[in-house]
Amino acid sequence: MIAVDAGFLFALVDRRDAWHERAKAMAPTASDGWITTWPVVTEAAYLMMRRLGAQFAAAMMDDVAQGGIGLWEPPRAQIERIAPLMRRYAALPMDLADASLVLLAEHLGHGRILSTDERDFRAYRWKNRKPFHNLLAGGT
């Protein structure tokens, strides 16, 4: 499974996005399984609705409903870790969606991610010390 961020999901459908070609080139990785969190889906849907129209957000939700994008929900015990993560990375800042992806990486046991947010995912650490490997950026 590969974690996906909102910026990637948006770039995949917006031909005008600077990341579109790279995102499109990574579309075959869907066969490895894409997974994300509700905060990421909410952020992506908002961006699509605002910039592209409701049909794009609805199509993404169809994909989620059909299992094309898996959804992971952190156990209640993990939710208490979100605020400390947001405080730790406040200088970036870390939003709720990014914090949920750190928890997802810990759940998956790896930091493979597709994100347009190069700077932040270069700085974030899962399990406090392990770096993300942003496949969209072509490195760690």
C-alpha positions in Angstrom: 0.0 0.0 0.0 1.1 3.5 -0.8 -0.2 6.5 1.2 -1.6 9.3 -0.9 -2.0 13.0 0.1 -4.6 15.5 -1.1 -2.1 17.4 -3.3 -1.4 14.3 -5.3 -5.1 13.4 -5.7 -5.8 16.9 -6.9 -2.8 17.0 -9.3 -3.9 13.7 -10.7 -7.2 15.3 -12.1 -6.2 18.9 -12.7 -4.3 19.1 -16.1 -3.3 22.7 -15.2 -1.6 21.7 -12.0 2.3 21.9 -12.1 2.4 18.3 -10.6 -0.1 16.8 -13.1 2.3 15.0 -15.4 4.3 13.5 -12.5 1.0 12.5 -10.8 -0.3 10.9 -14.0 3.0 9.0 -14.4 2.5 7.5 -10.9 -1.1 6.4 -11.7 0.1 2.8 -12.3 1.2 2.6 -8.7 -2.5 2.3 -7.9 -2.0 -1.4 -8.5 0.1 -1.5 -5.3 -3.0 -0.1 -3.5 -3.5 3.5 -2.5 -4.6 4.3 1.0 -5.3 7.6 2.8 -7.3 9.1 5.7 -10.6 10.9 6.0 -8.9 14.3 6.6 -6.9 13.9 3.3 -10.1 13.0 1.4 -11.9 16.0 2.9 -9.0 18.3 1.9 -8.9 16.8 -1.6 -12.7 17.1 -2.1 -12.6 20.7 -0.9 -9.8 21.6 -3.4 -11.6 19.8 -6.3 -15.0 21.4 -5.5 -13.5 24.9 -5.2 -11.2 24.8 -8.2 -12.6 22.2 -10.6 -16.2 21.5 -9.7 -18.4 19.1 -7.9 -18.1 16.4 -10.5 -14.4 15.9 -9.7 -15.0 15.6 -6.0 -17.9 13.2 -6.7 -15.7 11.0 -9.0 -13.1 10.8 -6.3 -15.7 9.7 -3.7 -16.9 7.1 -6.2 -13.4 5.8 -6.3 -13.2 5.7 -2.5 -16.6 3.9 -2.3 -15.5 1.3 -4.9 -12.2 0.6 -3.0 -9.9 2.2 -5.5 -8.5 4.4 -2.7 -8.5 2.7 0.7 -9.4 4.6 3.9 -7.7 4.0 7.2 -9.1 5.3 10.4 -6.7 5.6 13.4 -7.7 3.8 16.5 -9.0 6.1 19.2 -5.8 5.6 21.2 -3.8 7.1 18.3 -6.0 10.2 17.9 -4.5 11.6 21.1 -1.1 11.8 19.2 -2.4 14.2 16.6 -2.2 17.4 18.6 1.4 16.7 19.8 2.4 16.0 16.2 0.9 19.3 15.1 2.7 21.1 17.9 6.0 19.4 17.1 5.8 20.6 13.5 4.1 23.9 14.1 6.8 25.9 12.3 5.9 24.2 9.0 2.9 24.0 10.0 1.5 20.5 10.1 -2.2 20.3 9.4 -4.7 17.5 10.4 -4.4 15.7 7.1 -0.6 15.5 7.4 -0.7 14.4 11.0 -3.1 11.6 10.0 -0.6 10.5 7.3 2.2 10.3 9.9 -0.1 7.9 11.9 -0.9 6.0 8.7 2.8 5.5 8.0 3.3 4.1 11.4 0.4 1.7 10.9 1.7 0.6 7.5 5.3 0.3 8.8 6.7 2.3 6.0 6.8 5.9 4.7 6.1 5.5 1.0 3.8 8.3 0.0 2.6 10.3 -3.0 2.5 14.0 -2.1 3.1 17.3 -3.8 4.2 18.6 -0.4 7.9 18.0 -0.8 9.2 20.3 2.0 6.9 19.0 4.7 7.2 15.3 3.9 11.0 15.7 3.8 10.8 17.1 7.4 8.1 14.8 8.9 9.2 11.6 10.7 7.1 8.6 11.5 8.0 6.7 14.6 9.8 9.9 15.5 12.9 9.2 13.4 12.0 7.4 10.2 11.8 9.6 7.0 9.1 9.5 4.4 9.9 8.3 0.9 7.9 10.6 -1.4 7.6 8.6 -4.7 6.1 11.6 -6.5 9.1 13.8 -5.7 11.4 11.0 -6.7 13.3 10.6 -3.5 13.3 10.7 0.3 
